[in-house]
Amino acid sequence: MTYTSLKEKHKSRIGRKDFKRNSRAKRTEHFANSLVFVSMLGSVALGFLIYKYNFFKFI
């Protein structure tokens, strides 16, 4: 009997094309979530710097 990984069993159960499509969708979702997280972190850091150093005191 040959050893089949859980990934291979999942592939055969849902079909190879669907598995590929789902894998791409997960990768795109992961990229989008990372982008949102990094942009939120950047905006919080920028807000903190503006607050800390009072960049707008001359306006």
mmCIF file as Biopython writes it, N, C-alpha, C and O atoms, coordinates in Angstrom:
data_model
#
loop_
_atom_site.group_PDB
_atom_site.id
_atom_site.type_symbol
_atom_site.label_atom_id
_atom_site.label_alt_id
_atom_site.label_comp_id
_atom_site.label_asym_id
_atom_site.label_entity_id
_atom_site.label_seq_id
_atom_site.pdbx_PDB_ins_code
_atom_site.Cartn_x
_atom_site.Cartn_y
_atom_site.Cartn_z
_atom_site.occupancy
_atom_site.B_iso_or_equiv
_atom_site.auth_seq_id
_atom_site.auth_asym_id
_atom_site.pdbx_PDB_model_num
ATOM 1   N N  . MET A ? 1  ? 0.841   -1.179 0.000   1.0 0.0 1  A 1 
ATOM 2   C CA . MET A ? 1  ? 0.000   0.000  0.000   1.0 0.0 1  A 1 
ATOM 3   C C  . MET A ? 1  ? 0.889   1.248  0.000   1.0 0.0 1  A 1 
ATOM 4   O O  . MET A ? 1  ? 1.853   1.329  0.762   1.0 0.0 1  A 1 
ATOM 5   N N  . THR A ? 2  ? 0.563   2.203  -0.847  1.0 0.0 2  A 1 
ATOM 6   C CA . THR A ? 2  ? 1.386   3.410  -0.930  1.0 0.0 2  A 1 
ATOM 7   C C  . THR A ? 2  ? 0.894   4.456  0.062   1.0 0.0 2  A 1 
ATOM 8   O O  . THR A ? 2  ? -0.285  4.519  0.408   1.0 0.0 2  A 1 
ATOM 9   N N  . TYR A ? 3  ? 1.828   5.261  0.496   1.0 0.0 3  A 1 
ATOM 10  C CA . TYR A ? 3  ? 1.501   6.335  1.435   1.0 0.0 3  A 1 
ATOM 11  C C  . TYR A ? 3  ? 1.010   7.547  0.655   1.0 0.0 3  A 1 
ATOM 12  O O  . TYR A ? 3  ? 1.691   8.019  -0.256  1.0 0.0 3  A 1 
ATOM 13  N N  . THR A ? 4  ? -0.152  8.043  1.004   1.0 0.0 4  A 1 
ATOM 14  C CA . THR A ? 4  ? -0.650  9.282  0.389   1.0 0.0 4  A 1 
ATOM 15  C C  . THR A ? 4  ? -0.844  10.316 1.495   1.0 0.0 4  A 1 
ATOM 16  O O  . THR A ? 4  ? -1.433  10.040 2.541   1.0 0.0 4  A 1 
ATOM 17  N N  . SER A ? 5  ? -0.339  11.488 1.233   1.0 0.0 5  A 1 
ATOM 18  C CA . SER A ? 5  ? -0.441  12.546 2.233   1.0 0.0 5  A 1 
ATOM 19  C C  . SER A ? 5  ? -1.878  13.069 2.284   1.0 0.0 5  A 1 
ATOM 20  O O  . SER A ? 5  ? -2.694  12.799 1.403   1.0 0.0 5  A 1 
ATOM 21  N N  . LEU A ? 6  ? -2.154  13.815 3.332   1.0 0.0 6  A 1 
ATOM 22  C CA . LEU A ? 6  ? -3.484  14.409 3.458   1.0 0.0 6  A 1 
ATOM 23  C C  . LEU A ? 6  ? -3.747  15.368 2.308   1.0 0.0 6  A 1 
ATOM 24  O O  . LEU A ? 6  ? -4.880  15.487 1.842   1.0 0.0 6  A 1 
ATOM 25  N N  . LYS A ? 7  ? -2.698  16.056 1.846   1.0 0.0 7  A 1 
ATOM 26  C CA . LYS A ? 7  ? -2.850  16.992 0.730   1.0 0.0 7  A 1 
ATOM 27  C C  . LYS A ? 7  ? -3.273  16.250 -0.534  1.0 0.0 7  A 1 
ATOM 28  O O  . LYS A ? 7  ? -4.144  16.712 -1.271  1.0 0.0 7  A 1 
ATOM 29  N N  . GLU A ? 8  ? -2.650  15.092 -0.780  1.0 0.0 8  A 1 
ATOM 30  C CA . GLU A ? 8  ? -3.008  14.298 -1.966  1.0 0.0 8  A 1 
ATOM 31  C C  . GLU A ? 8  ? -4.436  13.762 -1.856  1.0 0.0 8  A 1 
ATOM 32  O O  . GLU A ? 8  ? -5.173  13.742 -2.842  1.0 0.0 8  A 1 
ATOM 33  N N  . LYS A ? 9  ? -4.819  13.336 -0.669  1.0 0.0 9  A 1 
ATOM 34  C CA . LYS A ? 9  ? -6.186  12.845 -0.477  1.0 0.0 9  A 1 
ATOM 35  C C  . LYS A ? 9  ? -7.185  13.973 -0.723  1.0 0.0 9  A 1 
ATOM 36  O O  . LYS A ? 9  ? -8.234  13.763 -1.332  1.0 0.0 9  A 1 
ATOM 37  N N  . HIS A ? 10 ? -6.852  15.161 -0.249  1.0 0.0 10 A 1 
ATOM 38  C CA . HIS A ? 10 ? -7.723  16.317 -0.446  1.0 0.0 10 A 1 
ATOM 39  C C  . HIS A ? 10 ? -7.828  16.658 -1.932  1.0 0.0 10 A 1 
ATOM 40  O O  . HIS A ? 10 ? -8.906  16.986 -2.427  1.0 0.0 10 A 1 
ATOM 41  N N  . LYS A ? 11 ? -6.699  16.576 -2.638  1.0 0.0 11 A 1 
ATOM 42  C CA . LYS A ? 11 ? -6.695  16.850 -4.079  1.0 0.0 11 A 1 
ATOM 43  C C  . LYS A ? 11 ? -7.620  15.889 -4.810  1.0 0.0 11 A 1 
ATOM 44  O O  . LYS A ? 11 ? -8.426  16.304 -5.642  1.0 0.0 11 A 1 
ATOM 45  N N  . SER A ? 12 ? -7.500  14.606 -4.498  1.0 0.0 12 A 1 
ATOM 46  C CA . SER A ? 12 ? -8.293  13.623 -5.231  1.0 0.0 12 A 1 
ATOM 47  C C  . SER A ? 12 ? -9.774  13.739 -4.879  1.0 0.0 12 A 1 
ATOM 48  O O  . SER A ? 12 ? -10.630 13.390 -5.692  1.0 0.0 12 A 1 
ATOM 49  N N  . ARG A ? 13 ? -10.079 14.215 -3.698  1.0 0.0 13 A 1 
ATOM 50  C CA . ARG A ? 13 ? -11.476 14.319 -3.288  1.0 0.0 13 A 1 
ATOM 51  C C  . ARG A ? 13 ? -12.178 15.495 -3.979  1.0 0.0 13 A 1 
ATOM 52  O O  . ARG A ? 13 ? -13.339 15.375 -4.369  1.0 0.0 13 A 1 
ATOM 53  N N  . ILE A ? 14 ? -11.479 16.638 -4.134  1.0 0.0 14 A 1 
ATOM 54  C CA . ILE A ? 14 ? -12.155 17.799 -4.715  1.0 0.0 14 A 1 
ATOM 55  C C  . ILE A ? 14 ? -11.797 18.034 -6.172  1.0 0.0 14 A 1 
ATOM 56  O O  . ILE A ? 14 ? -12.396 18.898 -6.811  1.0 0.0 14 A 1 
ATOM 57  N N  . GLY A ? 15 ? -10.855 17.306 -6.710  1.0 0.0 15 A 1 
ATOM 58  C CA . GLY A ? 15 ? -10.465 17.484 -8.106  1.0 0.0 15 A 1 
ATOM 59  C C  . GLY A ? 15 ? -9.254  18.397 -8.213  1.0 0.0 15 A 1 
ATOM 60  O O  . GLY A ? 15 ? -9.125  19.364 -7.462  1.0 0.0 15 A 1 
ATOM 61  N N  . ARG A ? 16 ? -8.371  18.085 -9.149  1.0 0.0 16 A 1 
ATOM 62  C CA . ARG A ? 16 ? -7.117  18.809 -9.260  1.0 0.0 16 A 1 
ATOM 63  C C  . ARG A ? 16 ? -7.290  20.276 -9.639  1.0 0.0 16 A 1 
ATOM 64  O O  . ARG A ? 16 ? -6.612  21.139 -9.081  1.0 0.0 16 A 1 
ATOM 65  N N  . LYS A ? 17 ? -8.196  20.575 -10.587 1.0 0.0 17 A 1 
ATOM 66  C CA . LYS A ? 17 ? -8.386  21.974 -11.006 1.0 0.0 17 A 1 
ATOM 67  C C  . LYS A ? 17 ? -8.944  22.814 -9.871  1.0 0.0 17 A 1 
ATOM 68  O O  . LYS A ? 17 ? -8.504  23.942 -9.651  1.0 0.0 17 A 1 
ATOM 69  N N  . ASP A ? 18 ? -9.918  22.263 -9.149  1.0 0.0 18 A 1 
ATOM 70  C CA . ASP A ? 18 ? -10.481 22.992 -8.013  1.0 0.0 18 A 1 
ATOM 71  C C  . ASP A ? 18 ? -9.437  23.203 -6.937  1.0 0.0 18 A 1 
ATOM 72  O O  . ASP A ? 18 ? -9.387  24.261 -6.309  1.0 0.0 18 A 1 
ATOM 73  N N  . PHE A ? 19 ? -8.597  22.192 -6.722  1.0 0.0 19 A 1 
ATOM 74  C CA . PHE A ? 19 ? -7.544  22.321 -5.710  1.0 0.0 19 A 1 
ATOM 75  C C  . PHE A ? 19 ? -6.596  23.440 -6.081  1.0 0.0 19 A 1 
ATOM 76  O O  . PHE A ? 19 ? -6.206  24.238 -5.228  1.0 0.0 19 A 1 
ATOM 77  N N  . LYS A ? 20 ? -6.215  23.507 -7.369  1.0 0.0 20 A 1 
ATOM 78  C CA . LYS A ? 20 ? -5.303  24.560 -7.831  1.0 0.0 20 A 1 
ATOM 79  C C  . LYS A ? 20 ? -5.956  25.938 -7.674  1.0 0.0 20 A 1 
ATOM 80  O O  . LYS A ? 20 ? -5.318  26.886 -7.216  1.0 0.0 20 A 1 
ATOM 81  N N  . ARG A ? 21 ? -7.225  26.038 -8.057  1.0 0.0 21 A 1 
ATOM 82  C CA . ARG A ? 21 ? -7.950  27.305 -7.943  1.0 0.0 21 A 1 
ATOM 83  C C  . ARG A ? 21 ? -8.051  27.734 -6.485  1.0 0.0 21 A 1 
ATOM 84  O O  . ARG A ? 21 ? -7.846  28.906 -6.168  1.0 0.0 21 A 1 
ATOM 85  N N  . ASN A ? 22 ? -8.363  26.802 -5.600  1.0 0.0 22 A 1 
ATOM 86  C CA . ASN A ? 22 ? -8.471  27.123 -4.176  1.0 0.0 22 A 1 
ATOM 87  C C  . ASN A ? 22 ? -7.121  27.538 -3.602  1.0 0.0 22 A 1 
ATOM 88  O O  . ASN A ? 22 ? -7.052  28.441 -2.768  1.0 0.0 22 A 1 
ATOM 89  N N  . SER A ? 23 ? -6.051  26.887 -4.042  1.0 0.0 23 A 1 
ATOM 90  C CA . SER A ? 23 ? -4.720  27.237 -3.550  1.0 0.0 23 A 1 
ATOM 91  C C  . SER A ? 23 ? -4.352  28.656 -3.961  1.0 0.0 23 A 1 
ATOM 92  O O  . SER A ? 23 ? -3.802  29.416 -3.165  1.0 0.0 23 A 1 
ATOM 93  N N  . ARG A ? 24 ? -4.660  29.013 -5.218  1.0 0.0 24 A 1 
ATOM 94  C CA . ARG A ? 24 ? -4.386  30.383 -5.686  1.0 0.0 24 A 1 
ATOM 95  C C  . ARG A ? 24 ? -5.222  31.393 -4.911  1.0 0.0 24 A 1 
ATOM 96  O O  . ARG A ? 24 ? -4.730  32.462 -4.549  1.0 0.0 24 A 1 
ATOM 97  N N  . ALA A ? 25 ? -6.470  31.063 -4.659  1.0 0.0 25 A 1 
ATOM 98  C CA . ALA A ? 25 ? -7.353  31.974 -3.930  1.0 0.0 25 A 1 
ATOM 99  C C  . ALA A ? 25 ? -6.844  32.193 -2.512  1.0 0.0 25 A 1 
ATOM 100 O O  . ALA A ? 25 ? -6.879  33.313 -2.001  1.0 0.0 25 A 1 
ATOM 101 N N  . LYS A ? 26 ? -6.369  31.119 -1.876  1.0 0.0 26 A 1 
ATOM 102 C CA . LYS A ? 26 ? -5.835  31.257 -0.520  1.0 0.0 26 A 1 
ATOM 103 C C  . LYS A ? 26 ? -4.589  32.109 -0.521  1.0 0.0 26 A 1 
ATOM 104 O O  . LYS A ? 26 ? -4.392  32.921 0.382   1.0 0.0 26 A 1 
ATOM 105 N N  . ARG A ? 27 ? -3.733  31.934 -1.535  1.0 0.0 27 A 1 
ATOM 106 C CA . ARG A ? 27 ? -2.501  32.720 -1.617  1.0 0.0 27 A 1 
ATOM 107 C C  . ARG A ? 27 ? -2.836  34.192 -1.830  1.0 0.0 27 A 1 
ATOM 108 O O  . ARG A ? 27 ? -2.216  35.061 -1.216  1.0 0.0 27 A 1 
ATOM 109 N N  . THR A ? 28 ? -3.809  34.482 -2.692  1.0 0.0 28 A 1 
ATOM 110 C CA . THR A ? 28 ? -4.231  35.862 -2.941  1.0 0.0 28 A 1 
ATOM 111 C C  . THR A ? 28 ? -4.849  36.465 -1.684  1.0 0.0 28 A 1 
ATOM 112 O O  . THR A ? 28 ? -4.610  37.628 -1.360  1.0 0.0 28 A 1 
ATOM 113 N N  . GLU A ? 29 ? -5.646  35.664 -0.980  1.0 0.0 29 A 1 
ATOM 114 C CA . GLU A ? 29 ? -6.264  36.145 0.250   1.0 0.0 29 A 1 
ATOM 115 C C  . GLU A ? 29 ? -5.200  36.451 1.292   1.0 0.0 29 A 1 
ATOM 116 O O  . GLU A ? 29 ? -5.288  37.460 1.992   1.0 0.0 29 A 1 
ATOM 117 N N  . HIS A ? 30 ? -4.202  35.594 1.400   1.0 0.0 30 A 1 
ATOM 118 C CA . HIS A ? 30 ? -3.123  35.804 2.353   1.0 0.0 30 A 1 
ATOM 119 C C  . HIS A ? 30 ? -2.364  37.089 2.018   1.0 0.0 30 A 1 
ATOM 120 O O  . HIS A ? 30 ? -2.024  37.866 2.911   1.0 0.0 30 A 1 
ATOM 121 N N  . PHE A ? 31 ? -2.100  37.310 0.722   1.0 0.0 31 A 1 
ATOM 122 C CA . PHE A ? 31 ? -1.397  38.525 0.291   1.0 0.0 31 A 1 
ATOM 123 C C  . PHE A ? 31 ? -2.219  39.764 0.630   1.0 0.0 31 A 1 
ATOM 124 O O  . PHE A ? 31 ? -1.675  40.755 1.119   1.0 0.0 31 A 1 
ATOM 125 N N  . ALA A ? 32 ? -3.530  39.716 0.374   1.0 0.0 32 A 1 
ATOM 126 C CA . ALA A ? 32 ? -4.404  40.859 0.650   1.0 0.0 32 A 1 
ATOM 127 C C  . ALA A ? 32 ? -4.463  41.152 2.146   1.0 0.0 32 A 1 
ATOM 128 O O  . ALA A ? 32 ? -4.410  42.310 2.559   1.0 0.0 32 A 1 
ATOM 129 N N  . ASN A ? 33 ? -4.572  40.103 2.955   1.0 0.0 33 A 1 
ATOM 130 C CA . ASN A ? 33 ? -4.603  40.300 4.407   1.0 0.0 33 A 1 
ATOM 131 C C  . ASN A ? 33 ? -3.300  40.900 4.907   1.0 0.0 33 A 1 
ATOM 132 O O  . ASN A ? 33 ? -3.311  41.770 5.779   1.0 0.0 33 A 1 
ATOM 133 N N  . SER A ? 34 ? -2.171  40.443 4.361   1.0 0.0 34 A 1 
ATOM 134 C CA . SER A ? 34 ? -0.871  40.980 4.761   1.0 0.0 34 A 1 
ATOM 135 C C  . SER A ? 34 ? -0.752  42.447 4.375   1.0 0.0 34 A 1 
ATOM 136 O O  . SER A ? 34 ? -0.229  43.257 5.141   1.0 0.0 34 A 1 
ATOM 137 N N  . LEU A ? 35 ? -1.240  42.785 3.185   1.0 0.0 35 A 1 
ATOM 138 C CA . LEU A ? 35 ? -1.184  44.167 2.719   1.0 0.0 35 A 1 
ATOM 139 C C  . LEU A ? 35 ? -2.017  45.085 3.618   1.0 0.0 35 A 1 
ATOM 140 O O  . LEU A ? 35 ? -1.574  46.178 3.971   1.0 0.0 35 A 1 
ATOM 141 N N  . VAL A ? 36 ? -3.204  44.647 3.983   1.0 0.0 36 A 1 
ATOM 142 C CA . VAL A ? 36 ? -4.056  45.439 4.869   1.0 0.0 36 A 1 
ATOM 143 C C  . VAL A ? 36 ? -3.397  45.598 6.228   1.0 0.0 36 A 1 
ATOM 144 O O  . VAL A ? 36 ? -3.419  46.688 6.799   1.0 0.0 36 A 1 
ATOM 145 N N  . PHE A ? 37 ? -2.814  44.531 6.755   1.0 0.0 37 A 1 
ATOM 146 C CA . PHE A ? 37 ? -2.166  44.591 8.056   1.0 0.0 37 A 1 
ATOM 147 C C  . PHE A ? 37 ? -0.991  45.561 8.040   1.0 0.0 37 A 1 
ATOM 148 O O  . PHE A ? 37 ? -0.838  46.364 8.960   1.0 0.0 37 A 1 
ATOM 149 N N  . VAL A ? 38 ? -0.162  45.495 7.008   1.0 0.0 38 A 1 
ATOM 150 C CA . VAL A ? 38 ? 1.004   46.367 6.919   1.0 0.0 38 A 1 
ATOM 151 C C  . VAL A ? 38 ? 0.566   47.827 6.759   1.0 0.0 38 A 1 
ATOM 152 O O  . VAL A ? 38 ? 1.158   48.717 7.370   1.0 0.0 38 A 1 
ATOM 153 N N  . SER A ? 39 ? -0.449  48.080 5.955   1.0 0.0 39 A 1 
ATOM 154 C CA . SER A ? 39 ? -0.904  49.462 5.775   1.0 0.0 39 A 1 
ATOM 155 C C  . SER A ? 39 ? -1.509  50.020 7.066   1.0 0.0 39 A 1 
ATOM 156 O O  . SER A ? 39 ? -1.320  51.196 7.377   1.0 0.0 39 A 1 
ATOM 157 N N  . MET A ? 40 ? -2.226  49.200 7.808   1.0 0.0 40 A 1 
ATOM 158 C CA . MET A ? 40 ? -2.772  49.654 9.090   1.0 0.0 40 A 1 
ATOM 159 C C  . MET A ? 40 ? -1.652  49.944 10.082  1.0 0.0 40 A 1 
ATOM 160 O O  . MET A ? 40 ? -1.695  50.939 10.806  1.0 0.0 40 A 1 
ATOM 161 N N  . LEU A ? 41 ? -0.658  49.077 10.109  1.0 0.0 41 A 1 
ATOM 162 C CA . LEU A ? 41 ? 0.481   49.282 10.999  1.0 0.0 41 A 1 
ATOM 163 C C  . LEU A ? 41 ? 1.215   50.567 10.639  1.0 0.0 41 A 1 
ATOM 164 O O  . LEU A ? 41 ? 1.615   51.325 11.523  1.0 0.0 41 A 1 
ATOM 165 N N  . GLY A ? 42 ? 1.394   50.815 9.339   1.0 0.0 42 A 1 
ATOM 166 C CA . GLY A ? 42 ? 2.055   52.038 8.885   1.0 0.0 42 A 1 
ATOM 167 C C  . GLY A ? 42 ? 1.277   53.282 9.256   1.0 0.0 42 A 1 
ATOM 168 O O  . GLY A ? 42 ? 1.865   54.285 9.658   1.0 0.0 42 A 1 
ATOM 169 N N  . SER A ? 43 ? -0.044  53.229 9.125   1.0 0.0 43 A 1 
ATOM 170 C CA . SER A ? 43 ? -0.837  54.417 9.457   1.0 0.0 43 A 1 
ATOM 171 C C  . SER A ? 43 ? -0.820  54.690 10.955  1.0 0.0 43 A 1 
ATOM 172 O O  . SER A ? 43 ? -0.815  55.849 11.369  1.0 0.0 43 A 1 
ATOM 173 N N  . VAL A ? 44 ? -0.813  53.649 11.770  1.0 0.0 44 A 1 
ATOM 174 C CA . VAL A ? 44 ? -0.723  53.840 13.222  1.0 0.0 44 A 1 
ATOM 175 C C  . VAL A ? 44 ? 0.640   54.428 13.581  1.0 0.0 44 A 1 
ATOM 176 O O  . VAL A ? 44 ? 0.729   55.333 14.411  1.0 0.0 44 A 1 
ATOM 177 N N  . ALA A ? 45 ? 1.705   53.912 12.956  1.0 0.0 45 A 1 
ATOM 178 C CA . ALA A ? 45 ? 3.047   54.437 13.227  1.0 0.0 45 A 1 
ATOM 179 C C  . ALA A ? 45 ? 3.157   55.899 12.798  1.0 0.0 45 A 1 
ATOM 180 O O  . ALA A ? 45 ? 3.741   56.710 13.517  1.0 0.0 45 A 1 
ATOM 181 N N  . LEU A ? 46 ? 2.606   56.240 11.646  1.0 0.0 46 A 1 
ATOM 182 C CA . LEU A ? 46 ? 2.639   57.618 11.161  1.0 0.0 46 A 1 
ATOM 183 C C  . LEU A ? 46 ? 1.839   58.532 12.098  1.0 0.0 46 A 1 
ATOM 184 O O  . LEU A ? 46 ? 2.281   59.636 12.416  1.0 0.0 46 A 1 
ATOM 185 N N  . GLY A ? 47 ? 0.688   58.081 12.529  1.0 0.0 47 A 1 
ATOM 186 C CA . GLY A ? 47 ? -0.114  58.856 13.482  1.0 0.0 47 A 1 
ATOM 187 C C  . GLY A ? 47 ? 0.625   59.081 14.778  1.0 0.0 47 A 1 
ATOM 188 O O  . GLY A ? 47 ? 0.569   60.171 15.349  1.0 0.0 47 A 1 
ATOM 189 N N  . PHE A ? 48 ? 1.320   58.056 15.251  1.0 0.0 48 A 1 
ATOM 190 C CA . PHE A ? 48 ? 2.095   58.199 16.476  1.0 0.0 48 A 1 
ATOM 191 C C  . PHE A ? 48 ? 3.222   59.215 16.299  1.0 0.0 48 A 1 
ATOM 192 O O  . PHE A ? 48 ? 3.464   60.037 17.183  1.0 0.0 48 A 1 
ATOM 193 N N  . LEU A ? 49 ? 3.909   59.160 15.161  1.0 0.0 49 A 1 
ATOM 194 C CA . LEU A ? 49 ? 4.999   60.113 14.918  1.0 0.0 49 A 1 
ATOM 195 C C  . LEU A ? 49 ? 4.486   61.544 14.839  1.0 0.0 49 A 1 
ATOM 196 O O  . LEU A ? 49 ? 5.112   62.461 15.370  1.0 0.0 49 A 1 
ATOM 197 N N  . ILE A ? 50 ? 3.349   61.734 14.177  1.0 0.0 50 A 1 
ATOM 198 C CA . ILE A ? 50 ? 2.765   63.072 14.085  1.0 0.0 50 A 1 
ATOM 199 C C  . ILE A ? 50 ? 2.379   63.563 15.477  1.0 0.0 50 A 1 
ATOM 200 O O  . ILE A ? 50 ? 2.605   64.726 15.813  1.0 0.0 50 A 1 
ATOM 201 N N  . TYR A ? 51 ? 1.805   62.688 16.277  1.0 0.0 51 A 1 
ATOM 202 C CA . TYR A ? 51 ? 1.420   63.065 17.640  1.0 0.0 51 A 1 
ATOM 203 C C  . TYR A ? 51 ? 2.650   63.346 18.504  1.0 0.0 51 A 1 
ATOM 204 O O  . TYR A ? 51 ? 2.689   64.330 19.244  1.0 0.0 51 A 1 
ATOM 205 N N  . LYS A ? 52 ? 3.654   62.472 18.402  1.0 0.0 52 A 1 
ATOM 206 C CA . LYS A ? 52 ? 4.834   62.587 19.266  1.0 0.0 52 A 1 
ATOM 207 C C  . LYS A ? 52 ? 5.644   63.840 18.960  1.0 0.0 52 A 1 
ATOM 208 O O  . LYS A ? 52 ? 6.049   64.559 19.874  1.0 0.0 52 A 1 
ATOM 209 N N  . TYR A ? 53 ? 5.880   64.101 17.686  1.0 0.0 53 A 1 
ATOM 210 C CA . TYR A ? 53 ? 6.758   65.215 17.320  1.0 0.0 53 A 1 
ATOM 211 C C  . TYR A ? 53 ? 5.989   66.460 16.896  1.0 0.0 53 A 1 
ATOM 212 O O  . TYR A ? 53 ? 6.594   67.466 16.527  1.0 0.0 53 A 1 
ATOM 213 N N  . ASN A ? 54 ? 4.661   66.399 16.945  1.0 0.0 54 A 1 
ATOM 214 C CA . ASN A ? 54 ? 3.799   67.548 16.679  1.0 0.0 54 A 1 
ATOM 215 C C  . ASN A ? 54 ? 4.207   68.271 15.395  1.0 0.0 54 A 1 
ATOM 216 O O  . ASN A ? 54 ? 4.577   69.445 15.408  1.0 0.0 54 A 1 
ATOM 217 N N  . PHE A ? 55 ? 4.126   67.535 14.289  1.0 0.0 55 A 1 
ATOM 218 C CA . PHE A ? 55 ? 4.558   68.053 12.995  1.0 0.0 55 A 1 
ATOM 219 C C  . PHE A ? 55 ? 3.750   69.270 12.539  1.0 0.0 55 A 1 
ATOM 220 O O  . PHE A ? 55 ? 4.247   70.066 11.743  1.0 0.0 55 A 1 
ATOM 221 N N  . PHE A ? 56 ? 2.527   69.431 13.023  1.0 0.0 56 A 1 
ATOM 222 C CA . PHE A ? 56 ? 1.662   70.486 12.519  1.0 0.0 56 A 1 
ATOM 223 C C  . PHE A ? 56 ? 1.597   71.688 13.451  1.0 0.0 56 A 1 
ATOM 224 O O  . PHE A ? 56 ? 0.604   72.415 13.433  1.0 0.0 56 A 1 
ATOM 225 N N  . LYS A ? 57 ? 2.614   71.918 14.256  1.0 0.0 57 A 1 
ATOM 226 C CA . LYS A ? 57 ? 2.558   73.038 15.191  1.0 0.0 57 A 1 
ATOM 227 C C  . LYS A ? 57 ? 2.742   74.383 14.491  1.0 0.0 57 A 1 
ATOM 228 O O  . LYS A ? 57 ? 2.417   75.420 15.067  1.0 0.0 57 A 1 
ATOM 229 N N  . PHE A ? 58 ? 3.260   74.386 13.254  1.0 0.0 58 A 1 
ATOM 230 C CA . PHE A ? 58 ? 3.480   75.640 12.543  1.0 0.0 58 A 1 
ATOM 231 C C  . PHE A ? 58 ? 2.278   76.066 11.724  1.0 0.0 58 A 1 
ATOM 232 O O  . PHE A ? 58 ? 2.255   77.181 11.203  1.0 0.0 58 A 1 
ATOM 233 N N  . ILE A ? 59 ? 1.289   75.213 11.600  1.0 0.0 59 A 1 
ATOM 234 C CA . ILE A ? 59 ? 0.122   75.526 10.764  1.0 0.0 59 A 1 
ATOM 235 C C  . ILE A ? 59 ? -0.903  76.304 11.569  1.0 0.0 59 A 1 
ATOM 236 O O  . ILE A ? 59 ? -1.957  76.662 11.045  1.0 0.0 59 A 1 
#
